[in-house]
Amino acid sequence: MTADDRPLRLGFPVKVMGRPDLKSQDTRRWQKDPHLKCSLELLDHVLDYLKSNNLDMYRMSSDIAPYATHPDIPQFHNMVAESDAELRAFGAKARAYDIRLSFHPSQYVLLNAPNPDLLRFAPDVAAGFGITPQEATDDEEQLEDGVDADEEADVDEGRREAAE
């Protein structure tokens, strides 16, 4: 929830369209040993960009930890633990800048995944940032019931059209 003096937050997800030179994650293939630490270094510059442009919300790709839960590449499974200090520093900087962070889920990072091994990534990263997994995956732009009035009207209209 945002503070009363700031009822709305403005931000964007993943790609920094205003600065194409700013990357938001380590995209190297597994053979080149990508790492969460590299993604955090890249994201540090994104935080600076957000602050300088008065943007205070950012939805990160959960791919910031490449291959962290990939079942066939276990050498990457410890990168979150290996990056604890960097995660805490990044989270502290985001809090100092008053930037709300959240995750954009990917195929390997699902909080409701049936495989418990896939559940560990997001909570561990969120804890490193100093936020709860709930905070990391909630969308502030949604109302408490998860659907805003326009979306609800669109759904109702679609149901009426389908029934005709």
DSSP file (Angstrom, degrees, kcal/mol; ACC not computed):
  #  RESIDUE AA STRUCTURE BP1 BP2  ACC     N-H-->O    O-->H-N    N-H-->O    O-->H-N    TCO  KAPPA ALPHA  PHI   PSI    X-CA   Y-CA   Z-CA
    1    1 A M              0   0    0      0, 0.0     2,-0.1     0, 0.0   139,-0.0   0.000 360.0 360.0 360.0 142.6    0.0    0.0    0.0
    2    2 A T        -     0   0    0      5,-0.2     7,-0.0     1,-0.1     2,-0.0  -0.469 360.0 -92.9 -87.5 162.1    1.2    3.5   -0.8
    3    3 A A    >   -     0   0    0      3,-0.2     3,-1.5    -2,-0.1    -1,-0.1  -0.311  35.1-112.0 -69.7 157.2    1.4    6.3    1.7
    4    4 A D  T 3  S+     0   0    0      1,-0.3    -1,-0.1     3,-0.1    -2,-0.1   0.835 118.4  54.8 -60.3 -33.8   -1.5    8.7    2.0
    5    5 A D  T 3  S+     0   0    0      1,-0.3    -1,-0.3     2,-0.1    -2,-0.0   0.557 114.7  41.7 -79.6  -5.5    0.6   11.6    0.6
    6    6 A R    <   +     0   0    0     -3,-1.5    -1,-0.3     1,-0.1    -3,-0.2  -0.620  65.4 166.6-136.6  75.8    1.4    9.4   -2.5
    7    7 A P        +     0   0    0      0, 0.0     2,-0.4     0, 0.0    -5,-0.2   0.754  67.6  40.1 -68.0 -22.8   -1.8    7.6   -3.5
    8    8 A L        -     0   0    0      2,-0.0     2,-0.4    -5,-0.0    -5,-0.1  -0.944  66.1-156.3-127.3 148.3   -0.5    6.5   -6.8
    9    9 A R        -     0   0    0     -2,-0.4     2,-0.5    -7,-0.0    46,-0.1  -0.958   8.9-150.7-121.0 142.4    2.9    5.3   -8.0
   10   10 A L        +     0   0    0     -2,-0.4    46,-1.9    44,-0.2    47,-0.8  -0.937  38.9 114.8-113.7 133.7    4.2    5.5  -11.6
   11   11 A G  E     -a   57   0A   0     -2,-0.5    47,-0.2    45,-0.2    -2,-0.0  -0.868  43.0-124.6-167.8-160.4    6.6    3.0  -13.0
   12   12 A F  E     -a   58   0A   0     45,-1.1    47,-1.9    -2,-0.3     2,-0.4  -0.972  25.1 -95.4-159.3 166.7    7.0    0.3  -15.6
   13   13 A P  E     -a   59   0A   0      0, 0.0     2,-1.1     0, 0.0    47,-0.2  -0.794  68.5 -51.5 -97.5 137.4    7.9   -3.4  -16.0
   14   14 A V  S    S+     0   0    0     45,-3.3     2,-0.3    -2,-0.4    47,-0.1  -0.194 107.1  72.1  56.8 -79.8   11.3   -4.8  -17.0
   15   15 A K  S    S-     0   0    0     -2,-1.1     2,-1.3     1,-0.1     3,-0.1  -0.523  70.3-139.5 -82.3 132.2   12.5   -3.0  -20.1
   16   16 A V    >   +     0   0    0      6,-0.5     3,-1.1    -2,-0.3     6,-0.3  -0.708  23.5 178.4 -89.7  90.9   13.7    0.6  -19.8
   17   17 A M  T 3  S+     0   0    0     -2,-1.3    -1,-0.2     1,-0.3    -2,-0.0   0.816  77.3  58.3 -65.4 -31.3   12.2    2.0  -23.0
   18   18 A G  T 3  S+     0   0    0      1,-0.3    -1,-0.3    -3,-0.1     3,-0.1   0.667 118.9  29.5 -73.7 -16.0   13.5    5.5  -22.2
   19   19 A R    X   -     0   0    0     -3,-1.1     3,-2.4     3,-0.1    -1,-0.3  -0.664  65.4-178.9-143.0  82.0   17.1    4.2  -22.1
   20   20 A P  T 3  S+     0   0    0      0, 0.0    -4,-0.1     0, 0.0    -1,-0.1   0.702  81.4  66.7 -59.3 -18.3   17.6    1.2  -24.3
   21   21 A D  T 3  S+     0   0    0     -3,-0.1     2,-0.6     2,-0.1    -3,-0.0   0.671  82.5  89.2 -76.4 -15.3   21.3    1.0  -23.2
   22   22 A L    <   -     0   0    0     -3,-2.4    -6,-0.5    -6,-0.3     2,-0.3  -0.739  66.4-159.4 -85.6 119.8   20.1    0.1  -19.7
   23   23 A K        -     0   0    0     -2,-0.6    23,-0.2    -8,-0.1    22,-0.1  -0.701  11.3-158.1 -96.7 151.4   19.8   -3.7  -19.3
   24   24 A S        +     0   0    0     -2,-0.3     2,-0.3     1,-0.2    37,-0.2   0.439  68.6  15.8-111.4  -1.0   17.6   -5.2  -16.6
   25   25 A Q  S    S-     0   0    0     17,-0.1     2,-0.8    35,-0.1    -1,-0.2  -0.984  80.5 -94.3-165.7 157.6   19.1   -8.7  -16.3
   26   26 A D        +     0   0    0     38,-0.3    13,-0.1    -2,-0.3    12,-0.0  -0.695  39.3 179.2 -76.7 112.0   22.0  -10.9  -17.2
   27   27 A T        +     0   0    0     -2,-0.8    -1,-0.1    39,-0.0    37,-0.0   0.243  30.6 130.8-103.7  12.3   20.9  -12.5  -20.4
   28   28 A R        -     0   0    0      1,-0.1    -2,-0.0     7,-0.1     5,-0.0  -0.338  64.0-105.1 -65.9 148.9   24.0  -14.6  -21.1
   29   29 A R    >   -     0   0    0      1,-0.1     3,-1.9     4,-0.1     4,-0.1  -0.251  36.3-100.6 -67.3 162.0   23.5  -18.3  -21.9
   30   30 A W  G >  S+     0   0    0      1,-0.3     3,-1.6     2,-0.2    -1,-0.1   0.785 119.6  65.4 -59.2 -29.8   24.3  -20.9  -19.3
   31   31 A Q  G 3  S+     0   0    0      1,-0.3    -1,-0.3     2,-0.1    -3,-0.0   0.725  98.8  54.0 -66.7 -20.2   27.6  -21.7  -20.9
   32   32 A K  G <  S-     0   0    0     -3,-1.9    -1,-0.3     0, 0.0    -2,-0.2   0.270 113.9-117.0 -97.0   9.3   28.8  -18.1  -20.1
   33   33 A D    <   -     0   0    0     -3,-1.6    -3,-0.2    -4,-0.1    -2,-0.1   0.946  36.2-164.0  56.5  59.5   28.0  -18.4  -16.4
   34   34 A P        -     0   0    0      0, 0.0     2,-0.3     0, 0.0    -1,-0.1  -0.306  10.5-166.3 -65.9 159.7   25.3  -15.7  -15.9
   35   35 A H     >  -     0   0    0      1,-0.1     4,-1.7    29,-0.1     3,-0.5  -0.999  36.8-122.1-152.3 151.5   24.6  -14.7  -12.4
   36   36 A L  H  > S+     0   0    0     -2,-0.3     4,-2.6     1,-0.2     5,-0.2   0.848 111.3  63.2 -57.3 -37.4   22.2  -12.8  -10.2
   37   37 A K  H  > S+     0   0    0      1,-0.2     4,-1.8     2,-0.2    -1,-0.2   0.891 102.8  48.8 -58.7 -39.7   25.0  -10.6   -9.0
   38   38 A C  H  > S+     0   0    0     -3,-0.5     4,-2.1     2,-0.2    -1,-0.2   0.920 110.2  51.1 -65.5 -43.7   25.5   -9.3  -12.6
   39   39 A S  H  X S+     0   0    0     -4,-1.7     4,-2.8    25,-0.4    -2,-0.2   0.900 108.4  52.2 -59.7 -40.8   21.7   -8.7  -12.9
   40   40 A L  H  X S+     0   0    0     -4,-2.6     4,-1.7     2,-0.2    -1,-0.2   0.872 106.8  52.5 -66.1 -36.1   21.8   -6.7   -9.6
   41   41 A E  H  X S+     0   0    0     -4,-1.8     4,-0.9    -5,-0.2    -1,-0.2   0.916 112.4  45.8 -62.6 -42.4   24.6   -4.6  -10.9
   42   42 A L  H >X S+     0   0    0     -4,-2.1     4,-1.1     1,-0.2     3,-0.6   0.914 112.0  51.1 -65.3 -42.7   22.5   -3.8  -14.1
   43   43 A L  H 3X S+     0   0    0     -4,-2.8     4,-2.5     1,-0.2    -1,-0.2   0.769  97.3  68.1 -68.0 -25.7   19.4   -3.2  -12.0
   44   44 A D  H 3X S+     0   0    0     -4,-1.7     4,-1.7     1,-0.2    -1,-0.2   0.898 101.3  47.8 -59.0 -39.7   21.3   -0.7   -9.8
   45   45 A H  H <X S+     0   0    0     -4,-0.9     4,-2.1    -3,-0.6    -1,-0.2   0.835 107.8  55.8 -69.9 -32.6   21.6    1.6  -12.8
   46   46 A V  H  X S+     0   0    0     -4,-1.1     4,-2.8     2,-0.2    -2,-0.2   0.910 104.8  52.8 -65.2 -41.5   17.9    1.1  -13.4
   47   47 A L  H  X S+     0   0    0     -4,-2.5     4,-2.7     1,-0.2    -2,-0.2   0.918 108.5  50.3 -58.5 -42.9   17.1    2.3   -9.9
   48   48 A D  H  X S+     0   0    0     -4,-1.7     4,-2.5     1,-0.2    -1,-0.2   0.908 110.6  49.6 -61.8 -41.3   19.2    5.4  -10.6
   49   49 A Y  H  X S+     0   0    0     -4,-2.1     4,-1.2     2,-0.2    -2,-0.2   0.931 110.9  49.5 -62.0 -46.4   17.2    6.0  -13.8
   50   50 A L  H ><>S+     0   0    0     -4,-2.8     5,-2.9     1,-0.2     3,-0.6   0.935 112.5  47.4 -58.6 -47.5   13.9    5.6  -11.9
   51   51 A K  H ><5S+     0   0    0     -4,-2.7     3,-1.5     1,-0.2    -1,-0.2   0.918 110.1  51.9 -60.6 -44.9   15.0    8.0   -9.2
   52   52 A S  H 3<5S+     0   0    0     -4,-2.5    -1,-0.2     1,-0.3    -2,-0.2   0.700 114.2  44.3 -68.6 -17.5   16.2   10.6  -11.7
   53   53 A N  T <<5S-     0   0    0     -4,-1.2    -1,-0.3    -3,-0.6    -2,-0.2   0.177 113.6-113.9-111.0  15.8   12.9   10.5  -13.5
   54   54 A N  T < 5 +     0   0    0     -3,-1.5     2,-0.4     1,-0.2    -3,-0.2   0.844  66.9 145.3  55.3  37.8   10.6   10.5  -10.4
   55   55 A L      < -     0   0    0     -5,-2.9    -1,-0.2    -6,-0.2   -44,-0.2  -0.901  25.2-179.2-103.7 134.4    9.4    7.0  -11.1
   56   56 A D        +     0   0    0    -46,-1.9    44,-2.7    -2,-0.4     2,-0.3   0.090  54.7  64.2-129.3  25.8    8.7    5.0   -8.0
   57   57 A M  E     +ab  11 100A   0    -47,-0.8   -45,-1.1    42,-0.2     2,-0.4  -0.980  51.2 176.4-147.2 136.5    7.6    1.5   -9.0
   58   58 A Y  E     -ab  12 101A   0     42,-2.8    44,-1.7    -2,-0.3     2,-0.7  -0.973  17.9-154.6-145.0 127.5    9.4   -1.1  -11.0
   59   59 A R  E     -ab  13 102A   0    -47,-1.9   -45,-3.3    -2,-0.4    44,-0.2  -0.888  22.2-156.1-103.0 109.6    8.4   -4.6  -11.9
   60   60 A M  E     - b   0 103A   0     42,-3.0    44,-2.7    -2,-0.7     2,-0.3  -0.459  20.1-111.1 -81.6 152.8   11.5   -6.8  -12.4
   61   61 A S  E >   - b   0 104A   0     42,-0.2     3,-1.1   -37,-0.2    -1,-0.1  -0.645  19.6-134.6 -74.5 140.6   11.7   -9.9  -14.5
   62   62 A S  G >  S+     0   0    0     42,-2.1     3,-0.9    -2,-0.3    -1,-0.1   0.540  97.6  83.5 -74.7  -2.8   12.1  -12.9  -12.3
   63   63 A D  G 3   +     0   0    0      1,-0.2    -1,-0.3    41,-0.2   -37,-0.1   0.314  55.4 104.0 -78.6   9.9   14.7  -14.0  -14.8
   64   64 A I  G <  S+     0   0    0     -3,-1.1   -25,-0.4     1,-0.3   -38,-0.3   0.759  79.7  53.2 -63.0 -21.8   17.2  -11.8  -12.9
   65   65 A A  S X  S-     0   0    0     -3,-0.9     3,-1.9   -26,-0.1    -1,-0.3  -0.783  96.7-144.4-110.8  84.8   18.6  -15.0  -11.5
   66   66 A P  T 3  S-     0   0    0      0, 0.0   -30,-0.1     0, 0.0    13,-0.1  -0.226  73.6 -10.1 -59.3 129.7   19.3  -16.9  -14.7
   67   67 A Y  T >  S+     0   0    0      1,-0.1     3,-0.9   -32,-0.1     9,-0.3   0.626  86.2 143.6  63.5  16.0   18.6  -20.7  -14.5
   68   68 A A  T <  S+     0   0    0     -3,-1.9    -1,-0.1     1,-0.3    12,-0.1   0.792  81.9  21.9 -60.1 -29.5   18.3  -20.5  -10.7
   69   69 A T  T 3  S+     0   0    0     -4,-0.3    -1,-0.3    49,-0.0    -2,-0.1   0.242  85.8 135.6-120.8  12.3   15.5  -23.1  -10.6
   70   70 A H    X   -     0   0    0     -3,-0.9     3,-1.2     3,-0.2     6,-0.2  -0.462  50.1-144.7 -64.3 124.0   16.2  -24.9  -13.9
   71   71 A P  T 3  S+     0   0    0      0, 0.0    -1,-0.2     0, 0.0     6,-0.0   0.749  93.8  48.3 -66.1 -23.2   16.0  -28.6  -13.1
   72   72 A D  T 3  S+     0   0    0      1,-0.2    -2,-0.1     2,-0.1    -3,-0.0   0.461 106.8  55.4 -97.3  -0.8   18.8  -29.6  -15.5
   73   73 A I    X   +     0   0    0     -3,-1.2     3,-1.6    -6,-0.2    -1,-0.2  -0.598  57.1 165.5-131.1  72.5   21.4  -27.0  -14.5
   74   74 A P  G >   +     0   0    0      0, 0.0     3,-1.7     0, 0.0     4,-0.3   0.669  62.9  80.7 -67.3 -16.6   22.0  -27.4  -10.7
   75   75 A Q  G 3  S+     0   0    0      1,-0.3     3,-0.2     2,-0.1    -7,-0.1   0.672  94.4  50.3 -64.6 -12.6   25.2  -25.4  -10.7
   76   76 A F  G X  S+     0   0    0     -3,-1.6     3,-1.4    -9,-0.3    -1,-0.3   0.472  82.6  93.2 -99.4  -3.1   23.0  -22.3  -10.7
   77   77 A H  T <  S+     0   0    0     -3,-1.7     3,-0.3     1,-0.3     4,-0.2   0.671  84.2  50.1 -69.1 -17.4   20.7  -23.3   -7.8
   78   78 A N  T 3> S+     0   0    0     -4,-0.3     4,-2.5    -3,-0.2    -1,-0.3   0.362  76.5 102.4-100.2   5.4   22.8  -21.5   -5.1
   79   79 A M  H <> S+     0   0    0     -3,-1.4     4,-0.9     1,-0.2    -1,-0.2   0.810  77.6  55.7 -64.8 -27.9   23.1  -18.1   -6.8
   80   80 A V  H >4 S+     0   0    0     -3,-0.3     3,-0.7    -4,-0.2    -1,-0.2   0.955 111.4  43.3 -66.6 -47.7   20.5  -16.5   -4.6
   81   81 A A  H >4 S+     0   0    0      1,-0.2     3,-1.3    -4,-0.2    -2,-0.2   0.880 111.9  54.8 -63.1 -37.7   22.3  -17.5   -1.4
   82   82 A E  H 3< S+     0   0    0     -4,-2.5    -1,-0.2     1,-0.3     3,-0.2   0.705 109.0  49.5 -67.3 -19.0   25.6  -16.5   -3.0
   83   83 A S  T <X S+     0   0    0     -4,-0.9     4,-2.9    -3,-0.7    -1,-0.3   0.134  72.0 119.8-107.4  18.8   24.1  -13.0   -3.6
   84   84 A D  H <> S+     0   0    0     -3,-1.3     4,-2.4     1,-0.2     5,-0.2   0.900  77.1  45.7 -54.0 -48.9   22.7  -12.3   -0.2
   85   85 A A  H  > S+     0   0    0     -3,-0.2     4,-2.2     1,-0.2    -1,-0.2   0.903 114.7  48.2 -63.7 -40.7   24.8   -9.2    0.5
   86   86 A E  H  > S+     0   0    0      2,-0.2     4,-2.5     1,-0.2    -1,-0.2   0.885 110.6  51.4 -67.8 -39.0   24.0   -7.8   -3.0
   87   87 A L  H  X S+     0   0    0     -4,-2.9     4,-2.8     2,-0.2    -2,-0.2   0.927 111.1  47.9 -62.5 -44.5   20.3   -8.5   -2.6
   88   88 A R  H  X S+     0   0    0     -4,-2.4     4,-2.4    -5,-0.2    -2,-0.2   0.901 112.2  48.9 -64.4 -40.3   20.3   -6.7    0.7
   89   89 A A  H  X S+     0   0    0     -4,-2.2     4,-2.2     2,-0.2    -1,-0.2   0.911 112.5  48.2 -65.0 -42.0   22.2   -3.7   -0.7
   90   90 A F  H  X S+     0   0    0     -4,-2.5     4,-2.5     2,-0.2    -2,-0.2   0.930 112.5  48.4 -64.4 -45.5   19.8   -3.5   -3.7
   91   91 A G  H  X S+     0   0    0     -4,-2.8     4,-2.4    37,-0.3    -2,-0.2   0.892 110.9  51.1 -61.4 -40.1   16.7   -3.7   -1.4
   92   92 A A  H  X S+     0   0    0     -4,-2.4     4,-2.6     2,-0.2    -1,-0.2   0.901 110.4  48.9 -64.3 -40.5   18.1   -1.0    0.8
   93   93 A K  H  X S+     0   0    0     -4,-2.2     4,-2.2     2,-0.2    -2,-0.2   0.916 110.4  50.6 -66.2 -42.2   18.8    1.3   -2.1
   94   94 A A  H  <>S+     0   0    0     -4,-2.5     5,-3.0     1,-0.2     4,-0.5   0.914 112.6  47.0 -61.7 -42.3   15.3    0.7   -3.5
   95   95 A R  H ><5S+     0   0    0     -4,-2.4     3,-0.9     3,-0.2    -2,-0.2   0.908 110.4  52.0 -65.4 -41.1   13.8    1.6    0.0
   96   96 A A  H 3<5S+     0   0    0     -4,-2.6    -2,-0.2     1,-0.3    -1,-0.2   0.868 114.0  43.8 -62.8 -35.8   16.0    4.7    0.3
   97   97 A Y  T 3<5S-     0   0    0     -4,-2.2    -1,-0.3    -5,-0.2    -2,-0.2   0.513 111.8-125.1 -83.2  -5.9   14.8    5.8   -3.1
   98   98 A D  T < 5 +     0   0    0     -3,-0.9     2,-0.6    -4,-0.5    -3,-0.2   0.904  55.9 154.7  58.0  45.6   11.2    4.8   -2.1
   99   99 A I      < -     0   0    0     -5,-3.0     2,-0.4    -6,-0.1   -42,-0.2  -0.914  39.6-138.4-105.3 123.4   10.8    2.6   -5.2
  100  100 A R  E     -b   57   0A   0    -44,-2.7   -42,-2.8    -2,-0.6     2,-0.3  -0.688  21.2-157.4 -82.0 128.6    8.3   -0.2   -4.9
  101  101 A L  E     +b   58   0A   0     -2,-0.4     2,-0.3   -44,-0.2   -42,-0.2  -0.813  17.6 165.7-106.7 145.8    9.7   -3.5   -6.4
  102  102 A S  E     -b   59   0A   0    -44,-1.7   -42,-3.0    -2,-0.3     2,-0.3  -0.947  30.2-111.3-147.0 170.0    7.7   -6.4   -7.7
  103  103 A F  E     -b   60   0A   0     33,-3.7   -42,-0.2    -2,-0.3   -44,-0.0  -0.779   7.4-145.9-105.4 147.8    8.4   -9.5   -9.8
  104  104 A H  E     -b   61   0A   0    -44,-2.7   -42,-2.1    -2,-0.3   -41,-0.2  -0.948  36.4-128.1-105.5 107.5    7.1  -10.4  -13.2
  105  105 A P        -     0   0    0      0, 0.0     2,-0.2     0, 0.0     5,-0.1  -0.145  25.2-165.6 -63.8 150.7    6.8  -14.2  -13.0
  106  106 A S  B >   -C  109   0B   0      3,-0.7     3,-0.9   -44,-0.1   -45,-0.0  -0.657  41.0 -87.1-122.1-178.0    8.3  -16.5  -15.6
  107  107 A Q  T 3  S+     0   0    0      1,-0.2     3,-0.1    -2,-0.2    -1,-0.0   0.753 126.6  42.3 -65.4 -24.6    7.8  -20.1  -16.5
  108  108 A Y  T 3  S+     0   0    0      1,-0.2     2,-0.5     5,-0.0    -1,-0.2   0.497 108.8  61.3-100.4  -4.3   10.4  -21.3  -13.9
  109  109 A V  B <   +C  106   0B   0     -3,-0.9    -3,-0.7    12,-0.1     2,-0.4  -0.824  61.2 147.5-128.4  93.0    9.3  -19.0  -11.0
  110  110 A L    >   -     0   0    0     -2,-0.5     3,-1.4     8,-0.4    11,-0.1  -0.989  38.2-154.3-128.7 125.7    5.8  -19.5   -9.9
  111  111 A L  T 3  S+     0   0    0     -2,-0.4    -1,-0.1     1,-0.3     8,-0.1   0.742 101.5  45.5 -70.0 -20.5    4.6  -19.0   -6.3
  112  112 A N  T 3  S+     0   0    0      6,-0.1    -1,-0.3    -3,-0.1     7,-0.1   0.084  82.9 140.9-107.6  23.5    1.7  -21.4   -6.9
  113  113 A A    <   -     0   0    0     -3,-1.4     6,-0.1     1,-0.1    -5,-0.0  -0.357  54.9-135.7 -65.9 142.5    3.8  -24.1   -8.7
  114  114 A P  S    S+     0   0    0      0, 0.0    -1,-0.1     0, 0.0     3,-0.1   0.737  90.3  77.8 -71.6 -20.3    3.0  -27.7   -7.9
  115  115 A N  S >  S-     0   0    0      1,-0.1     3,-1.8     2,-0.0     4,-0.5  -0.813  73.8-152.0 -90.8 114.1    6.7  -28.5   -7.5
  116  116 A P  G >  S+     0   0    0      0, 0.0     3,-1.1     0, 0.0     4,-0.5   0.769  92.1  66.6 -59.5 -26.5    8.0  -27.2   -4.1
  117  117 A D  G >  S+     0   0    0      1,-0.3     3,-0.6     2,-0.2     4,-0.3   0.811  97.9  54.2 -63.4 -27.8   11.5  -26.7   -5.5
  118  118 A L  G <  S+     0   0    0     -3,-1.8    -8,-0.4     1,-0.2     4,-0.4   0.631  97.7  66.0 -80.6 -12.7   10.2  -24.0   -7.8
  119  119 A L  G <  S+     0   0    0     -3,-1.1    -1,-0.2    -4,-0.5    -2,-0.2   0.664  85.8  71.2 -80.7 -16.0    8.7  -22.1   -4.9
  120  120 A R  S <> S+     0   0    0     -3,-0.6     4,-1.7    -4,-0.5     5,-0.2   0.780  83.6  66.5 -78.5 -25.9   12.0  -21.2   -3.2
  121  121 A F  H  > S+     0   0    0     -3,-0.3     4,-2.6    -4,-0.3     5,-0.3   0.973 100.4  42.5 -62.6 -61.5   13.3  -18.6   -5.6
  122  122 A A  H  > S+     0   0    0     -4,-0.4     4,-2.9     1,-0.2     5,-0.2   0.901 115.7  48.0 -59.2 -46.3   10.9  -15.7   -5.3
  123  123 A P  H  > S+     0   0    0      0, 0.0     4,-2.5     0, 0.0    -1,-0.2   0.899 113.2  49.5 -61.4 -37.3   10.6  -15.8   -1.5
  124  124 A D  H  X S+     0   0    0     -4,-1.7     4,-1.9     2,-0.2    -2,-0.2   0.919 114.4  43.5 -67.1 -43.0   14.4  -16.0   -1.1
  125  125 A V  H  X S+     0   0    0     -4,-2.6     4,-1.9     2,-0.2     5,-0.2   0.930 114.3  50.5 -67.5 -44.8   15.0  -13.1   -3.5
  126  126 A A  H  X>S+     0   0    0     -4,-2.9     5,-2.7    -5,-0.3     4,-1.0   0.918 109.7  50.7 -59.3 -43.5   12.2  -11.1   -1.9
  127  127 A A  H ><5S+     0   0    0     -4,-2.5     3,-0.5    -5,-0.2    -1,-0.2   0.889 107.2  54.6 -61.8 -38.3   13.6  -11.8    1.6
  128  128 A G  H 3<5S+     0   0    0     -4,-1.9   -37,-0.3     1,-0.2    -1,-0.2   0.879 108.2  48.6 -61.5 -37.4   17.0  -10.6    0.3
  129  129 A F  H 3<5S-     0   0    0     -4,-1.9    -1,-0.2     2,-0.2    -2,-0.2   0.667 119.7-113.0 -74.2 -16.5   15.4   -7.3   -0.8
  130  130 A G  T <<5S+     0   0    0     -4,-1.0     2,-0.3    -3,-0.5    -3,-0.2   0.735  81.0 109.4  87.8  24.5   13.8   -7.0    2.6
  131  131 A I  S   <S-     0   0    0     -5,-2.7    -1,-0.4    -6,-0.2    -2,-0.2  -0.873  70.2-107.0-126.8 162.7   10.2   -7.4    1.3
  132  132 A T     >  -     0   0    0     -2,-0.3     4,-2.0     1,-0.1     5,-0.2  -0.515  28.9-115.7 -83.7 156.4    7.7  -10.3    1.7
  133  133 A P  H  > S+     0   0    0      0, 0.0     4,-1.1     0, 0.0     5,-0.1   0.860 118.4  57.5 -57.5 -34.0    6.8  -12.5   -1.3
  134  134 A Q  H >> S+     0   0    0      1,-0.2     4,-1.5     2,-0.2     3,-0.6   0.931 107.3  46.1 -62.1 -45.5    3.3  -11.1   -1.1
  135  135 A E  H 34 S+     0   0    0      1,-0.2    -1,-0.2     2,-0.2     3,-0.1   0.862 110.0  55.9 -63.2 -35.2    4.6   -7.6   -1.6
  136  136 A A  H 3< S+     0   0    0     -4,-2.0   -33,-3.7     1,-0.2    -1,-0.2   0.706 117.5  32.0 -72.3 -20.0    6.9   -8.8   -4.4
  137  137 A T  H << S+     0   0    0     -4,-1.1    -1,-0.2    -3,-0.6    -2,-0.2   0.506  92.9 103.4-118.4  -5.9    4.0  -10.2   -6.4
  138  138 A D     <  -     0   0    0     -4,-1.5     2,-0.6    -5,-0.1     3,-0.1  -0.494  62.2-138.7 -75.7 147.1    1.0   -8.0   -5.6
  139  139 A D    >   -     0   0    0     -2,-0.2     3,-1.2     1,-0.1     7,-0.1  -0.939   5.5-159.3-105.5 120.5   -0.1   -5.4   -8.2
  140  140 A E  T 3  S+     0   0    0     -2,-0.6    -1,-0.1     1,-0.2  -138,-0.1   0.786  88.2  67.7 -67.8 -25.7   -1.0   -2.1   -6.6
  141  141 A E  T 3  S+     0   0    0     -3,-0.1     2,-0.3     2,-0.0    -1,-0.2   0.609  87.6  83.8 -73.9  -8.3   -3.0   -1.1   -9.6
  142  142 A Q  S <  S-     0   0    0     -3,-1.2     5,-0.1     1,-0.1     2,-0.0  -0.673  81.3-121.3 -92.7 149.8   -5.6   -3.8   -8.8
  143  143 A L    >   -     0   0    0     -2,-0.3     3,-2.2     1,-0.1    -4,-0.1  -0.264  40.4 -88.9 -78.1 173.9   -8.4   -3.3   -6.4
  144  144 A E  T 3  S+     0   0    0      1,-0.3    -1,-0.1     2,-0.1     4,-0.1   0.839 128.8  51.6 -56.7 -36.3   -8.8   -5.5   -3.3
  145  145 A D  T 3  S-     0   0    0      2,-0.2    -1,-0.3     1,-0.1     3,-0.1   0.502 116.1-114.6 -81.9  -0.6  -10.9   -8.1   -5.2
  146  146 A G  S <  S+     0   0    0     -3,-2.2     2,-0.4     1,-0.1    -2,-0.1   0.405  89.6  83.8  88.5  -2.8   -8.3   -8.3   -7.9
  147  147 A V        -     0   0    0     -5,-0.1    -2,-0.2     4,-0.0    -1,-0.1  -0.995  68.0-141.3-135.2 129.1  -10.5   -6.8  -10.7
  148  148 A D     >  -     0   0    0     -2,-0.4     4,-2.3     1,-0.1     5,-0.2  -0.401  33.6-101.8 -83.8 170.0  -11.0   -3.1  -11.4
  149  149 A A  H  > S+     0   0    0      1,-0.2     4,-2.3     2,-0.2     5,-0.2   0.868 119.9  51.1 -62.1 -40.4  -14.4   -1.8  -12.4
  150  150 A D  H  > S+     0   0    0      2,-0.2     4,-2.3     1,-0.2    -1,-0.2   0.916 111.0  48.3 -64.1 -43.1  -13.6   -1.5  -16.1
  151  151 A E  H  > S+     0   0    0      1,-0.2     4,-2.4     2,-0.2    -2,-0.2   0.906 111.2  51.1 -63.0 -40.7  -12.3   -5.1  -16.3
  152  152 A E  H  X S+     0   0    0     -4,-2.3     4,-2.5     1,-0.2    -2,-0.2   0.904 110.0  49.2 -64.3 -40.9  -15.4   -6.3  -14.5
  153  153 A A  H  X S+     0   0    0     -4,-2.3     4,-2.6     2,-0.2    -1,-0.2   0.901 110.5  51.2 -64.1 -40.8  -17.6   -4.4  -17.0
  154  154 A D  H  X S+     0   0    0     -4,-2.3     4,-2.4     2,-0.2    -2,-0.2   0.904 110.8  48.3 -62.7 -41.6  -15.7   -5.9  -19.9
  155  155 A V  H  X S+     0   0    0     -4,-2.4     4,-2.2     2,-0.2    -2,-0.2   0.931 112.2  48.5 -64.3 -45.5  -16.1   -9.4  -18.5
  156  156 A D  H  X S+     0   0    0     -4,-2.5     4,-2.2     1,-0.2    -2,-0.2   0.911 112.0  49.3 -61.2 -42.6  -19.8   -8.9  -17.9
  157  157 A E  H  X S+     0   0    0     -4,-2.6     4,-2.5     1,-0.2    -1,-0.2   0.905 110.2  51.4 -63.3 -41.4  -20.2   -7.6  -21.5
  158  158 A G  H  X S+     0   0    0     -4,-2.4     4,-2.1     1,-0.2    -1,-0.2   0.886 109.4  50.3 -62.5 -39.5  -18.3  -10.5  -22.9
  159  159 A R  H  X S+     0   0    0     -4,-2.2     4,-1.8     2,-0.2    -1,-0.2   0.907 110.3  49.7 -64.9 -41.8  -20.6  -12.9  -21.0
  160  160 A R  H  X S+     0   0    0     -4,-2.2     4,-1.1     1,-0.2    -2,-0.2   0.929 112.0  48.0 -63.1 -44.8  -23.7  -11.2  -22.3
  161  161 A E  H  < S+     0   0    0     -4,-2.5     3,-0.4     1,-0.2    -1,-0.2   0.886 111.0  50.8 -63.4 -38.6  -22.4  -11.4  -25.9
  162  162 A A  H  < S+     0   0    0     -4,-2.1    -1,-0.2     1,-0.2    -2,-0.2   0.833 108.0  53.4 -68.6 -31.6  -21.5  -15.1  -25.5
  163  163 A A  H  <        0   0    0     -4,-1.8    -1,-0.2     1,-0.2    -2,-0.2   0.728 360.0 360.0 -76.2 -21.9  -25.0  -15.9  -24.2
  164  164 A E     <        0   0    0     -4,-1.1    -1,-0.2    -3,-0.4    -2,-0.2   0.468 360.0 360.0 -75.5 360.0  -26.7  -14.2  -27.2
